[in-house]
Amino acid sequence: MKSDFTKKLLNWNREENKRSMPWKGEKDPYKIWLSEIILQQTRVEQGTAYYQRFVREFPTIADLASAPEQRVDKLWEGLGYYTRCRNLIESAHELVLKHDGRFPASYEEIRKLRGIGDYTAAAISSFAFNLPCAVVDGNVTRVLSRYFGIDEPVNSAKGKKRFASVAHGLLPEKKSAMFNQAMMDFGALVCKPRNPHCEVCVFAKNCFARNTQKIDDFPVKEKSSDKKKRWLYYIIFEDEKDVLIRKRMEKDIWQNLYEFVLVEKKEAVSPAKIRGIVSNGEGQPGMPSDDIDVSSVFKQELTHQTIYVCFLRSCMDAASSSEKKDYLRVSKNRLYEYPFPKIIRSFLQKTADLNGIAQVL
């Protein structure tokens, strides 16, 4: 079964696989690493432009390691899951300090780098060094679960071990990179999550899911617990030229990105009470509520939590800005230099009267 499956996949890859991506066939472990980190939790269509910008601005590991962190954060802005960016920077520093700016050529050493898990280590090992490591992503688990009828949840520890074992068992000698890329491409082009192209599938005859009419039942996933909900109220203290912002330093979402004055609540607050957040002293003492503009609610879904954000715009005077010691008074025309979370960036793009923002973010 191994030889039959592998042979059919490699034949499909040679004759029918037309998927094109800028990192496909890449042998530079740095560029492979960069593409894999960017594509975690990110669609190829969105990640491609980010990959190309990173490669253009930081063509080597040393370039990335020596870059100002704010510049790296700015290039990452909009991708989300910012821990990936932090790990990227830290691992670049480690590669320069301990490995002379080069990737080690072993799975075990690559796996030790910060932010690199089993999947990414296998991808770098296979694509850059052609080591016999199976790359198991969502596309691969979907193909394997449907073809073999594997009902272990893909997001369980037991399921991950099972899929890794099956994928490794299918690897052809000396062609791991070709096989791994073909598996991912086949899942993306043919064995898609919805409406797969079973009519042209080279595995259709022996596919368990198709033959039992259970295509939509695979892959199996464990149900996740209810997401945590958070309500963030940002107060934009501004005058004609400047606004107040701060860098998020806490071990929380959006670490090292910038934000406005923040008041977080445990539940949603009505428009009247929102104004009270500022006028009653949580943002700035003594501010008349009539002078406070309240935005609509912005929503962002993260892996383990749902974020609701509302923006309050209020006038700033010299006294109020001096009270905010952890905040920077920044020109509106220079806000584009600072990396913001995606949800704040979305608000700024829709707010044309904040000079210099909509045009550059």
LUMFI-526909 format. One record per residue (C-alpha): residue in one letter; chain; x, z, y. Coordinates in Angstrom, 1 decimal, always signed. Layout:
N
(A,A,(X,Z,Y));
...
This chain:
361
(M,A,(+0.0,+0.0,+0.0));
(K,A,(+2.9,+0.8,+2.3));
(S,A,(+4.5,-2.6,+1.9));
(D,A,(+1.1,-4.4,+2.3));
(F,A,(+0.1,-2.5,+5.4));
(T,A,(+3.6,-2.9,+7.0));
(K,A,(+3.9,-6.6,+6.2));
(K,A,(+0.5,-7.4,+7.6));
(L,A,(+1.2,-5.5,+10.8));
(L,A,(+4.6,-7.1,+11.4));
(N,A,(+3.1,-10.6,+10.7));
(W,A,(+0.4,-9.9,+13.3));
(N,A,(+3.0,-8.7,+15.7));
(R,A,(+5.1,-11.9,+15.3));
(E,A,(+2.2,-14.3,+15.4));
(E,A,(-0.6,-12.8,+17.5));
(N,A,(+0.6,-9.9,+19.6));
(K,A,(+0.6,-11.1,+23.3));
(R,A,(+0.7,-7.7,+25.0));
(S,A,(+3.1,-7.7,+27.9));
(M,A,(+4.4,-4.7,+29.7));
(P,A,(+7.6,-4.3,+31.9));
(W,A,(+9.1,-1.7,+29.6));
(K,A,(+8.3,-3.5,+26.3));
(G,A,(+11.5,-4.4,+24.4));
(E,A,(+13.5,-2.2,+26.7));
(K,A,(+16.7,-0.6,+25.2));
(D,A,(+17.8,+1.6,+28.1));
(P,A,(+16.8,+5.1,+27.0));
(Y,A,(+16.3,+6.2,+30.6));
(K,A,(+13.7,+3.5,+31.3));
(I,A,(+12.0,+4.2,+28.0));
(W,A,(+11.9,+7.9,+28.9));
(L,A,(+10.5,+7.1,+32.3));
(S,A,(+7.8,+4.8,+31.0));
(E,A,(+6.7,+7.3,+28.3));
(I,A,(+6.5,+10.3,+30.8));
(I,A,(+4.5,+8.2,+33.3));
(L,A,(+2.1,+7.0,+30.6));
(Q,A,(+1.3,+10.5,+29.4));
(Q,A,(-2.3,+11.0,+30.4));
(T,A,(-2.1,+7.7,+32.4));
(R,A,(-3.5,+4.2,+31.7));
(V,A,(-1.0,+1.4,+31.4));
(E,A,(-2.7,-0.4,+34.3));
(Q,A,(-2.2,+2.5,+36.7));
(G,A,(+1.2,+3.5,+35.4));
(T,A,(+2.9,+0.1,+35.6));
(A,A,(+3.2,+0.2,+39.4));
(Y,A,(+4.6,+3.7,+39.3));
(Y,A,(+7.2,+2.8,+36.7));
(Q,A,(+8.3,-0.2,+38.7));
(R,A,(+8.7,+1.9,+41.9));
(F,A,(+10.7,+4.6,+40.1));
(V,A,(+13.0,+2.1,+38.5));
(R,A,(+13.5,+0.3,+41.8));
(E,A,(+14.3,+3.5,+43.7));
(F,A,(+16.1,+5.4,+41.0));
(P,A,(+17.8,+2.8,+38.7));
(T,A,(+19.8,+5.4,+36.8));
(I,A,(+19.5,+9.0,+35.7));
(A,A,(+22.1,+10.0,+38.3));
(D,A,(+20.0,+8.4,+41.0));
(L,A,(+17.0,+10.4,+40.0));
(A,A,(+18.9,+13.6,+39.6));
(S,A,(+20.5,+13.3,+43.1));
(A,A,(+17.2,+12.3,+44.9));
(P,A,(+15.5,+14.8,+47.2));
(E,A,(+12.7,+16.5,+45.2));
(Q,A,(+10.1,+15.8,+48.0));
(R,A,(+10.9,+12.0,+47.7));
(V,A,(+10.4,+12.1,+43.9));
(D,A,(+7.2,+14.1,+44.3));
(K,A,(+6.0,+11.5,+46.9));
(L,A,(+6.6,+8.6,+44.5));
(W,A,(+4.7,+10.5,+41.8));
(E,A,(+1.8,+11.2,+44.1));
(G,A,(-1.6,+10.2,+42.7));
(L,A,(-0.5,+10.2,+39.0));
(G,A,(-1.6,+13.8,+38.5));
(Y,A,(-0.3,+16.2,+35.8));
(Y,A,(+2.6,+17.1,+38.1));
(T,A,(+4.3,+19.2,+35.5));
(R,A,(+5.5,+15.9,+34.1));
(C,A,(+7.3,+15.2,+37.4));
(R,A,(+8.9,+18.6,+37.5));
(N,A,(+10.2,+18.2,+34.0));
(L,A,(+11.5,+14.7,+34.8));
(I,A,(+13.6,+16.1,+37.6));
(E,A,(+14.9,+19.1,+35.6));
(S,A,(+15.8,+16.9,+32.6));
(A,A,(+17.6,+14.4,+34.8));
(H,A,(+19.7,+17.3,+36.2));
(E,A,(+20.5,+18.5,+32.7));
(L,A,(+21.4,+15.0,+31.5));
(V,A,(+23.9,+14.6,+34.4));
(L,A,(+25.4,+18.1,+33.9));
(K,A,(+25.6,+18.2,+30.1));
(H,A,(+25.6,+14.6,+29.0));
(D,A,(+27.4,+12.7,+31.8));
(G,A,(+24.1,+11.0,+32.8));
(R,A,(+23.5,+9.6,+29.4));
(F,A,(+20.9,+10.2,+26.7));
(P,A,(+22.1,+11.8,+23.5));
(A,A,(+21.6,+9.4,+20.5));
(S,A,(+19.9,+11.8,+18.2));
(Y,A,(+16.2,+12.9,+17.9));
(E,A,(+17.1,+16.6,+17.8));
(E,A,(+19.1,+16.5,+21.0));
(I,A,(+16.6,+14.4,+22.8));
(R,A,(+13.8,+16.8,+21.7));
(K,A,(+15.6,+19.7,+23.4));
(L,A,(+15.1,+18.2,+26.9));
(R,A,(+12.5,+19.8,+29.1));
(G,A,(+9.1,+18.0,+28.9));
(I,A,(+10.0,+15.9,+25.9));
(G,A,(+7.8,+16.5,+22.8));
(D,A,(+7.8,+15.0,+19.4));
(Y,A,(+6.1,+11.8,+20.5));
(T,A,(+8.5,+11.0,+23.5));
(A,A,(+11.6,+12.0,+21.5));
(A,A,(+10.5,+9.7,+18.7));
(A,A,(+9.8,+6.8,+21.2));
(I,A,(+13.3,+7.1,+22.8));
(S,A,(+15.0,+7.5,+19.4));
(S,A,(+13.2,+4.5,+17.9));
(F,A,(+13.2,+2.1,+20.9));
(A,A,(+16.6,+2.8,+22.3));
(F,A,(+18.6,+3.7,+19.2));
(N,A,(+16.4,+2.2,+16.4));
(L,A,(+16.4,+5.5,+14.5));
(P,A,(+13.7,+5.9,+11.8));
(C,A,(+11.3,+7.9,+13.8));
(A,A,(+7.5,+7.3,+13.7));
(V,A,(+5.9,+7.1,+17.2));
(V,A,(+2.4,+8.6,+16.9));
(D,A,(+0.2,+8.2,+20.0));
(G,A,(-3.6,+7.9,+20.4));
(N,A,(-3.5,+4.2,+19.5));
(V,A,(-1.6,+4.9,+16.3));
(T,A,(-3.8,+7.8,+15.1));
(R,A,(-6.9,+5.7,+15.7));
(V,A,(-5.6,+2.9,+13.5));
(L,A,(-4.4,+5.2,+10.8));
(S,A,(-7.6,+7.4,+10.8));
(R,A,(-9.9,+4.3,+10.5));
(Y,A,(-7.9,+2.4,+7.9));
(F,A,(-7.1,+5.4,+5.6));
(G,A,(-10.2,+7.4,+6.4));
(I,A,(-8.2,+10.4,+7.5));
(D,A,(-10.7,+13.1,+8.7));
(E,A,(-8.2,+15.7,+9.8));
(P,A,(-8.7,+16.3,+13.6));
(V,A,(-6.1,+14.5,+15.5));
(N,A,(-5.8,+17.3,+18.0));
(S,A,(-5.2,+20.0,+15.4));
(A,A,(-1.8,+21.2,+14.2));
(K,A,(-2.6,+20.2,+10.7));
(G,A,(-3.8,+16.8,+11.8));
(K,A,(-0.7,+16.1,+13.8));
(K,A,(+1.5,+16.8,+10.8));
(R,A,(-0.7,+14.6,+8.6));
(F,A,(-0.6,+11.6,+10.9));
(A,A,(+3.1,+12.0,+11.5));
(S,A,(+3.7,+12.0,+7.8));
(V,A,(+1.5,+8.9,+7.1));
(A,A,(+3.1,+7.0,+10.0));
(H,A,(+6.6,+7.8,+8.9));
(G,A,(+5.8,+6.7,+5.3));
(L,A,(+4.9,+3.3,+6.7));
(L,A,(+8.1,+2.7,+8.6));
(P,A,(+10.1,-0.3,+7.4));
(E,A,(+13.8,+0.2,+7.0));
(K,A,(+15.8,-0.9,+10.1));
(K,A,(+12.7,-2.1,+11.9));
(S,A,(+11.2,+1.1,+13.3));
(A,A,(+11.2,+0.0,+16.9));
(M,A,(+9.3,-3.2,+16.0));
(F,A,(+6.9,-1.4,+13.8));
(N,A,(+6.2,+1.4,+16.3));
(Q,A,(+5.5,-1.0,+19.1));
(A,A,(+3.3,-3.2,+16.9));
(M,A,(+1.2,-0.1,+15.9));
(M,A,(+0.6,+0.9,+19.5));
(D,A,(-0.2,-2.6,+20.6));
(F,A,(-2.6,-3.2,+17.7));
(G,A,(-4.5,-0.1,+18.6));
(A,A,(-4.7,-1.1,+22.2));
(L,A,(-5.6,-4.8,+21.6));
(V,A,(-7.6,-4.8,+18.3));
(C,A,(-8.5,-1.4,+17.0));
(K,A,(-9.8,-0.2,+20.4));
(P,A,(-11.7,+3.0,+21.0));
(R,A,(-14.9,+1.2,+21.6));
(N,A,(-16.0,-2.2,+20.4));
(P,A,(-12.9,-2.9,+18.2));
(H,A,(-12.3,-6.5,+17.2));
(C,A,(-13.0,-6.0,+13.5));
(E,A,(-13.8,-9.7,+13.1));
(V,A,(-10.1,-10.6,+13.7));
(C,A,(-8.5,-7.5,+12.3));
(V,A,(-5.9,-8.2,+9.6));
(F,A,(-6.8,-4.9,+7.9));
(A,A,(-10.5,-5.4,+7.9));
(K,A,(-10.8,-6.0,+4.1));
(N,A,(-9.3,-2.6,+3.2));
(C,A,(-10.3,-0.6,+6.2));
(F,A,(-12.1,+2.6,+5.2));
(A,A,(-14.1,+3.0,+8.5));
(R,A,(-15.3,-0.6,+8.5));
(N,A,(-16.3,-0.6,+4.8));
(T,A,(-18.2,+2.6,+5.1));
(Q,A,(-19.7,+1.7,+8.6));
(K,A,(-18.1,+4.8,+10.2));
(I,A,(-15.9,+3.1,+12.8));
(D,A,(-17.3,+5.4,+15.6));
(D,A,(-16.6,+8.5,+13.5));
(F,A,(-12.8,+8.1,+13.6));
(P,A,(-10.6,+9.5,+14.8));
(V,A,(-12.0,+13.1,+14.4));
(K,A,(-11.4,+15.5,+17.2));
(E,A,(-11.8,+19.3,+17.4));
(K,A,(-14.3,+20.3,+20.1));
(S,A,(-12.6,+21.9,+23.1));
(S,A,(-13.9,+25.0,+24.7));
(D,A,(-15.7,+24.8,+28.0));
(K,A,(-13.6,+24.0,+31.0));
(K,A,(-12.8,+26.5,+33.7));
(K,A,(-14.4,+25.7,+37.1));
(R,A,(-12.7,+26.4,+40.4));
(W,A,(-14.0,+26.0,+44.0));
(L,A,(-11.3,+25.3,+46.6));
(Y,A,(-12.1,+25.3,+50.3));
(Y,A,(-9.4,+23.8,+52.4));
(I,A,(-9.4,+24.5,+56.1));
(I,A,(-7.7,+21.9,+58.2));
(F,A,(-6.5,+23.6,+61.4));
(E,A,(-5.6,+20.8,+63.8));
(D,A,(-5.2,+19.9,+67.4));
(E,A,(-4.8,+16.4,+68.8));
(K,A,(-1.3,+15.9,+67.3));
(D,A,(-0.6,+18.5,+64.6));
(V,A,(-2.0,+20.1,+61.4));
(L,A,(-1.0,+23.1,+59.3));
(I,A,(+0.2,+22.5,+55.7));
(R,A,(+2.1,+24.5,+53.1));
(K,A,(+3.9,+23.9,+49.9));
(R,A,(+2.3,+25.3,+46.7));
(M,A,(+5.0,+27.4,+45.1));
(E,A,(+2.8,+29.3,+42.6));
(K,A,(+2.9,+28.6,+38.8));
(D,A,(-0.4,+26.8,+39.0));
(I,A,(-1.8,+23.3,+39.3));
(W,A,(-0.1,+21.0,+41.9));
(Q,A,(+3.1,+23.1,+42.1));
(N,A,(+5.5,+21.9,+44.8));
(L,A,(+2.8,+19.6,+46.4));
(Y,A,(+1.4,+20.3,+49.8));
(E,A,(-2.0,+21.5,+50.9));
(F,A,(-3.9,+22.9,+53.9));
(V,A,(-5.0,+26.5,+54.5));
(L,A,(-6.7,+27.4,+51.2));
(V,A,(-9.6,+29.8,+50.4));
(E,A,(-10.6,+29.9,+46.8));
(K,A,(-14.0,+31.1,+45.6));
(K,A,(-15.4,+32.0,+42.2));
(E,A,(-18.5,+29.9,+42.7));
(A,A,(-19.9,+27.3,+44.9));
(V,A,(-20.7,+28.2,+48.5));
(S,A,(-23.5,+26.9,+50.7));
(P,A,(-22.7,+24.9,+53.9));
(A,A,(-23.7,+27.9,+56.0));
(K,A,(-21.4,+30.2,+54.1));
(I,A,(-18.6,+27.7,+54.1));
(R,A,(-18.5,+27.9,+57.9));
(G,A,(-18.5,+31.7,+57.5));
(I,A,(-15.3,+31.4,+55.5));
(V,A,(-13.5,+30.5,+58.7));
(S,A,(-15.6,+32.2,+61.3));
(N,A,(-15.6,+35.6,+59.4));
(G,A,(-11.9,+35.7,+59.3));
(E,A,(-10.8,+34.3,+55.9));
(G,A,(-9.2,+31.3,+57.6));
(Q,A,(-8.8,+32.1,+61.3));
(P,A,(-10.4,+35.0,+63.1));
(G,A,(-13.0,+34.4,+65.8));
(M,A,(-13.6,+30.7,+65.3));
(P,A,(-17.2,+29.7,+66.3));
(S,A,(-19.0,+28.2,+63.3));
(D,A,(-20.4,+25.4,+65.4));
(D,A,(-16.8,+24.1,+65.8));
(I,A,(-16.2,+23.7,+62.1));
(D,A,(-16.9,+20.4,+60.4));
(V,A,(-17.6,+20.6,+56.7));
(S,A,(-17.0,+17.6,+54.3));
(S,A,(-18.9,+16.6,+51.2));
(V,A,(-17.7,+18.0,+47.9));
(F,A,(-14.8,+16.3,+46.1));
(K,A,(-14.5,+16.7,+42.3));
(Q,A,(-11.5,+16.2,+40.0));
(E,A,(-11.5,+16.7,+36.2));
(L,A,(-8.3,+18.1,+34.8));
(T,A,(-7.5,+18.7,+31.1));
(H,A,(-8.6,+22.3,+31.1));
(Q,A,(-10.5,+22.8,+34.3));
(T,A,(-12.8,+21.1,+36.8));
(I,A,(-11.9,+21.4,+40.4));
(Y,A,(-14.4,+21.2,+43.3));
(V,A,(-13.0,+20.8,+46.7));
(C,A,(-14.5,+21.0,+50.2));
(F,A,(-12.7,+20.4,+53.5));
(L,A,(-13.4,+22.3,+56.7));
(R,A,(-11.9,+20.9,+59.9));
(S,A,(-11.3,+23.3,+62.7));
(C,A,(-9.5,+23.5,+66.0));
(M,A,(-6.1,+25.2,+66.1));
(D,A,(-4.5,+27.1,+68.9));
(A,A,(-1.0,+28.4,+69.3));
(A,A,(-1.9,+31.9,+68.2));
(S,A,(-3.6,+30.8,+65.0));
(S,A,(-0.7,+28.6,+64.0));
(S,A,(+1.8,+31.5,+64.5));
(E,A,(-0.3,+33.7,+62.3));
(K,A,(+0.2,+31.4,+59.4));
(K,A,(+3.8,+32.1,+58.6));
(D,A,(+4.0,+30.3,+55.3));
(Y,A,(+2.7,+27.1,+56.9));
(L,A,(+4.3,+24.2,+58.6));
(R,A,(+3.0,+22.7,+61.8));
(V,A,(+3.3,+19.0,+61.1));
(S,A,(+2.6,+15.9,+63.1));
(K,A,(-0.4,+13.9,+61.8));
(N,A,(+1.8,+10.8,+62.1));
(R,A,(+4.3,+12.3,+59.6));
(L,A,(+1.9,+13.6,+57.0));
(Y,A,(+2.6,+10.5,+54.9));
(E,A,(+6.0,+11.9,+54.2));
(Y,A,(+4.6,+14.8,+52.2));
(P,A,(+3.3,+14.6,+48.6));
(F,A,(-0.4,+15.9,+48.3));
(P,A,(-2.6,+16.4,+45.2));
(K,A,(-4.7,+13.4,+44.4));
(I,A,(-7.9,+15.0,+45.6));
(I,A,(-6.5,+15.8,+49.0));
(R,A,(-5.1,+12.4,+49.2));
(S,A,(-8.5,+10.9,+48.5));
(F,A,(-10.0,+12.9,+51.4));
(L,A,(-7.2,+11.8,+53.8));
(Q,A,(-7.7,+8.2,+52.9));
(K,A,(-11.4,+8.5,+53.9));
(T,A,(-10.6,+10.2,+57.2));
(A,A,(-9.5,+7.5,+59.6));
(D,A,(-9.3,+9.8,+62.7));
(L,A,(-6.4,+11.7,+61.2));
(N,A,(-3.8,+9.5,+62.8));
(G,A,(-1.2,+7.8,+60.6));
(I,A,(-2.7,+8.9,+57.3));
(A,A,(-5.2,+6.3,+56.1));
(Q,A,(-2.8,+3.5,+56.7));
(V,A,(+0.1,+4.9,+54.7));
(L,A,(-1.2,+7.0,+51.8));
